[in-house]
Amino acid sequence: MWLVALVAATGLVCGQEPVRITDAHFEPLEVVLGDHFDLVMDVEAQEGHAVAFPDLSEGFAEGRIELLKESDVDTVFRRESTLGLRKRYKLTSFEPSSYMLDTLGVLTVSPEGVVDTLLQEVGLEMRVAMIPIDTTQTTIYDIKRPMKAPVYFGEFAGYLGVGLLVAAVVAVLIYLIVRAIRRRRGVEADRPAEPPHIVAIRRLERLHNQKLWQNGRLKEYYSALTDILREYLDGRFGVGAMEMTSEEIIGHLRELNLTPKQLEAMSGLLRESDLVKFAKHRPEQEYHEAAYYDVYYFVEESKEVLEESVTNNELRDENE
């Protein structure tokens, strides 16, 4: 009953009907592996009734029988108000077996627009056999080993030259890259580390220019803003904020010499950011810009002033 799934509607029509399958057969009934064979269907339909033959484009018999080509529907006779219709499917199979076709189905549409399915038992059998081999006339030999041909230097000299040239170019590139990396590391090692507040201010300005919250990217905006704050706390106060929860950070902030306003602003920012990142909270629009400036002024007010004073004194001494 595997071909029935190829029609789209459901229903059973028995007896004399306006549409009926009059013949279905395979031509020929037996083939060898890979040969072509046909499935021919004949249908009689009264005029005014539309008939849709099965779609075999995906094959059938669990894919072991493949459709190669299908003909257009031919009108083989016209008798009074009855038409004889025929469709031919060209098929093939590469798996030896005896295939049974129990039922065929066509889709019908009446002049009133009623869609129905006509199912009919056909009881067809198709045999796909292996290619026969006459062992009395054919001798099967083992596969011969590959012949050993002499190898000449000229056959691979060109490839060898190209390989050596490519290897030399790669070696030069590796040398230049390694030297550039070593120079950069040397420069970075000699360069003093930037103060935490300089790094934080630069990152804040870069975040401000990205306009994340203005484009609705609140989660990304608050994640970046709190990361800047966490890294600043780590560099300025030695608080390992990157590995802490917001509440742990707030606990350490209480131990620092912060003003009540600073403590309230940073605590509120960390908790509000958690709600945005994990609870899809959307603060008031005015809060986005205010949160940015809270971090900005916190960095400016809590930065280490001693380093700047020493640097200014050194510059003043050099000028004198």
N, C-alpha and C positions, 0 to 999 in steps of 0.2 A: 504493500500500500504506500510505497515511498513517493510515488509521483503525485499523489493527491495534494501534498503540501505546496505544489507549485501553482495552485489556483488561489484566488483571493477571497472568495465568498464561501459560505457553508450552505448545505442543503442537499437533499437527495431526490432525484427525479426517476420514477420507475414507470414502466409501461410505455404506451404510445404517447409521445410528447412532441411538441413543435420542433425540438432539436434532439437528435439522437446520434450516437456514434455507431456507424454501420460496419466499419472494418478497422482493424489495427493489426499490423504485422511487421516483422523484421525482414529485411532483405539484405543478404541471405540469412539463414538461420544459424550458420556456424562460420566463424572466421578464425584466423590465426592472430597471434599477438601483434597489435599495431595496425591491422587491416581496417579499412573503412566499411561500415555497414549503415543501413538506413532504417529508421523507424517511420512508417507511413501510417497516417491517420485519415480516415474518411468520415465525414460528418454530413448528415442531411439536416437542413434547417428550412423552415417555412420563411417566406419572404417577410421582411420586417423585423426578424429576430437577428440580433448581432451575436457573433460567436467569437470568443477569444481562446485560442489554442494554448496548451501549457507552455511555460517558459522554461527551457532546459539550458539556459546560458551558464548556469553553475554546475551542469552535469547532474547525474543522479547515481543511484546505487552507492551512496556514501562517497561520491566523487571518483569512483573507479571506472565509470563510463563518462567520457568527455564529449561535449558538443563541438563539432568542427564547423558546421554551417547549417543553416536552416533556410528553406525556401519560403517564398511568399505563398500565401494561401491561393490555391488555384480553384477555379470553378470548373468541375469536370462534367456537370450536366445541369440543365434547367428543365424541370418537368412540372408543367402547370405552375403552381405557386411554391414549389419545392426546389431548393438549390442543393447540388452536391458539391461539397467543399473538401479539399485535400491539402494536407500539409506534410512535408517530408523533412525529416531531421537527419543530417549526416553525422554519424557517431564513430567513436573509436574507443579502444580500451587497451591498456598495457598490463592488465592483470588477468591471468587465466582463471576463468571460473564459469559456472553456469548461472546466468542471471535470470531471475523470474520477474515478470511485470504482471502483477495481479489486477491492478485497477488503473483506468485512465480517467481523467476529468477535464471538462471544458467549462469555461465561464460563459453564461448566456445572459442576454439582456432582451426583454420582451419589448414590443412596441410601446407598452405603457411605462417603460423604464424600470421594470422589476428585474433586479439582478439575482441570478440563481446559479447554482453549480450542478452540472450533470456529471454523475459518476457512473461508470459502467465497468463491470468485470470483463477482462479480456483474456487473462490466463496465457500470456506470451512467455516464451522461453528463448534465451539467446545464449549461445555457447561461444566462449573465447578460449581457444586452445593454444598450447605452446607450439612453436615452430618445430615440426618433426625433423629429427635427424636420423638419417639412415646410416647406422654405424657399420653396416656391411659394405657400403660404398665410400664411406668417409673415414679417414684415419686422423685421429686427434693427436697432435704432437705437443710436447712441452714448449713453453716460450723460450726462444733462444736468448742467450745472454748478450748484452750489448758488446759490440765489437770494440776492441781496444785499438785505438788509433794513436800513432806517435804524436807527441806534443812538441811544437817548435816554438822557440823563443819569440819569433816574430808575430805569432798569433796573439800573444798577450803583452807584447812590449808596449804598445800604445796605451792599453789599460793601466799598466804599471806606471807609465810616465804621468798619466792623468792623476792616478791615485797619490803618487808622491807629491805632485803639485798641490792637490787639495789638502794633503796632510800638512805641507809647509804653510799654506795660507791659514789653516786652522790653528797651527802652533803659534804663528805670529799674532793672530787675533787673541788667543788665550793669554799670551804674554802681555799684550797691551792692556787687556781688561784687568789682569791681576795687578799690573803696575798702577793703573788708575785707581783701583780699589785701595791699594796700599797707601798711595798718596792722599786719598781722601780720608782714610782712617787716621793718617798722621796729622792732617790739618784739623780734623775734628778732635783729636786727642789734645792738640795744642790750644784749641779754642776753649776758653772758659765757658762753663755751662751758663745758660741764660737764667736770670732770676725767675722764680715761679710766676710772679705777677706779670712779667713781660710776656711770657708764653701764654698766660691766661687771657690777657688783654688782646693779644694778636688773634687768638682763636675765637674770642668773643666777637671781634670785628668781622672776622671771616663768616661766622655764623649769622651775624646780622645782615650781611650782604647776600646770603643765600635765600632769604625771605621764605623760610620753610612754613612758618605758621600762616603767613599770608596766602599760601597756596594750599592750605588745608592739611599739611603734613605735620600734625601736632605731635604724634608719637616720636617721630624722628627729631623734631625740634627740641622737645623736653629731654630726650635721651642725650642729645649733644650738649645741651645746657648743663645738665647735672654731671655729665662726664667731665666737662671743663671745671666745674666746682670741685669734684672729687680729686682730680689731678692737682688742682691748686692746693687743696687742703693737705694732700700727701707731700707736695714739695715745700710748702710754707711751714706747716706745723708738724710734719712727720706722722700724720694720721693716715694709716693704710686704708683710705676710703674706697679704693677701687674694689676691694674684696669684702666690703662691709654692706650690710643692709642700711636702708635709710634711717631706721630707728637707732642702729648702732652708731651711725655718724652723728645723729642728733645728741646722743649721750656724750660723745667726745666733745662736741661743740660746747656743751654746758661746762666742760672742764677748762675751756679756753677763756682768755680774758676778753670776751666779746661784750658789746653793749646789748641791752635787752632788745633793741630794735634790730640789730644784726642777727641775734639768735632767733628772734621771731620770724624774720624774713627768710633765713636759710632753712629753718625747720619747715615753714609753710611751703617753700618751694619743693623740698624733697618729698613731702607727703603728697602735694598736688601732682607732682610728676609721676609718682607711683600710681595714682588714680588714673592718670592719662594713659600710661603705658600698659597697665594691667586690668583696668576696669572700663576702658573706653570713655573715660570722663572727658568732658569738653568744658574747660573753664570759660569764664566771661572773656570776651575779646580783649578788653582793656588789660587783663591780667598777663597776657602773653608778653607785651612790651614791658610791663612793670617788672615781671620776673627777670627779664634780661637785664634791666638797669639795676635791680637788686643785687645780682651777681657782680655786675660791673663795679658798682660803688663799694660792695663788700671787698672786692679784690683791691681797689684803690685805697680803702681805709685801713685794711689789715696787712698791707704789704710791709716788708721789712725795711724800715726807713734807715736803719743803721748803715747798711751797705751803701745806700745812695749818699749818705752824709760823708762817709769815708772817701767815696769816689770823688765827690765834689771838693773835699779838702785836698786830695792828692792833685786834682787838676789845678786848684788855686795855687798850690805850692809850686807846681811846674811853671805856671805863668809868671809867678814872681821871680 
